[in-house]
Amino acid sequence: MSNTVFITGATSGFGRAAARRFAAAGWSLALTGRRFERLQALQAELSALAPVHIAVLDVRDADAVKKVVADLPAAFRTLHTLVNNAGLALAPQPAQAVALEDWHTMIDTNITGLVNVTHALLPALLATGRGASIINLGSVAGQWPYPGGHVYGASKAFVKQFSYNLRCDLLGTGVRVTDIAPGMAETEFTLVRTRGDQAASDRLYQGAEPLSAEDIAEQIFYVATLPEHININRLEIMPTRQAWQAFAVNRD
Ligand SMILES: NC(=O)c1ccc[n+]([C@@H]2O[C@H](COP(=O)([O-])OP(=O)(O)OC[C@H]3O[C@@H](n4cnc5c(N)ncnc54)[C@H](OP(=O)(O)O)[C@@H]3O)[C@@H](O)[C@H]2O)c1
């Protein structure tokens, strides 16, 4: 039987590109996201390459997560890799200008959603043991502060520390954990963050040679297929054209 990967947020960006990458290698795919039509389209596209199971899932809903996991067809239950990818940034404005609801949405998705899925799939990953992987999508924003990063960056700092702490508890089980932390990557991420402002999204990426969804999918696949005795703890990846700036100082 082929290896199975379970991907959250497979309807766009990194998640969809990762689904294509794993399918090309013949892995069985359990693909989830909120947009059914996109899941259906991906299933139609990839079914010739690999077995594909799709399930509509909002990761914020713990009961729904449990149900999707309980309803996994038998052929998709022997799980090799979980890609905790579903996530979003909202509100690029300064913290003091952001609606509380937007902070809650980021926390509910990037933190609560990620732990919901991890908790529900840990038994399957532990049953696989040696070679199994949890790959969490963090961000450079979880390590480096920037204006407008507020709760998004903090939620990705959670992803980093949760990944490290999971490694401690899973020591001896053979299950690996990795925090993949991309920098600027052109997906629908900025469209979501700006609530559909395509021009703002285009401006951000224009001339910057951002990472592509395929670049990150390749890293996800690489981490999942490393020899079983290797665990990459954190993989931080930026476009060559992205770096940091000096400390900001406010003077009177
Ligand atoms: N692009 C970047 O620059 C960048 C950099 C670092 C880290 N990241 C992280 O990488 C991950 C993927 O982002 P992306 O760049 O590929 O963005 P994207 O193109 O907007 O894709 C985000 C995916 O997350 C899913 N999602 C959002 N909320 C969800 C929810 N409540 N339940 C289930 N699925 C949900 C979306 O699917 P549905 O809308 O269909 O549910 C979509 O498939 C995120 O965790 C993001 O924070 C992105």
The ligand as an ORCA input file, in Angstrom:
! r2SCAN-3c Opt
* xyz 0 1
  N       2.327     32.819      1.362
  C       3.181     33.206      2.271
  O       3.897     34.211      2.100
  C       3.335     32.417      3.552
  C       4.528     32.583      4.249
  C       4.719     31.866      5.418
  C       3.752     31.021      5.860
  N       2.583     30.864      5.178
  C       1.595     29.918      5.720
  O       1.434     28.857      4.811
  C       0.142     28.289      4.949
  C      -0.523     28.216      3.591
  O      -0.688     29.515      3.086
  P      -0.682     29.878      1.536
  O       0.379     30.883      1.338
  O      -0.668     28.661      0.721
  O      -2.077     30.673      1.457
  P      -3.420     30.412      0.614
  O      -3.116     30.268     -0.833
  O      -4.349     31.484      1.035
  O      -3.933     29.002      1.175
  C      -4.412     28.886      2.485
  C      -5.158     27.579      2.626
  O      -5.638     27.480      3.979
  C      -6.984     27.075      3.947
  N      -7.724     27.551      5.114
  C      -7.819     28.816      5.588
  N      -8.632     28.850      6.670
  C      -9.057     27.575      6.874
  C      -9.907     26.954      7.812
  N     -10.514     27.653      8.785
  N     -10.116     25.613      7.734
  C      -9.526     24.890      6.777
  N      -8.707     25.413      5.836
  C      -8.493     26.748      5.890
  C      -7.552     27.620      2.634
  O      -8.589     26.790      2.154
  P     -10.165     27.124      2.233
  O     -10.304     28.612      2.123
  O     -10.745     26.378      1.072
  O     -10.584     26.570      3.540
  C      -6.344     27.474      1.701
  O      -6.342     26.192      1.107
  C      -0.595     29.148      5.966
  O      -0.531     28.517      7.234
  C       0.212     30.451      5.954
  O       0.098     31.131      7.175
  C       2.351     31.548      4.019
*
